[in-house]
Amino acid sequence: MARAGGITNAVNVGIAVQADWENREFISNISLNVRRLFEFLVQFEATTKSKLATLNEKLDTLERRLELLEVQVYMAKKLTSLFPMAIIVYYQAGTWQ
């Protein structure tokens, strides 16, 4: 009977070792996937920041151009209200840009 108990104990230890290996493999897979997810998020953040910075520069340029056009339109309106014929003469002379 002592012998049967030893076999049962060995089987139980074997089952426990197998379960331990499976748990370790599962934890290792989870850790690997978390690491991959983290690396993706870091790369995504860097790429997104770069693209947003580029878009911000383009938007700044467009805003400056719009401000310039607004001033030009304002000045043209003022000029035409003060000197209506000056614009026509200026345009016909070919110097209008």
Buried (B, 14 or more C-beta within 10 A) or exposed (E): EEEEEEEEEEEEEEEEEEEEEEEEEEEEEEEEEEEEEEEEEEEEEEEEEEEEEEEEEEEEEEEEEEEEEEEEEEEEEEEEEEEEEEEEEEEEEEEEE
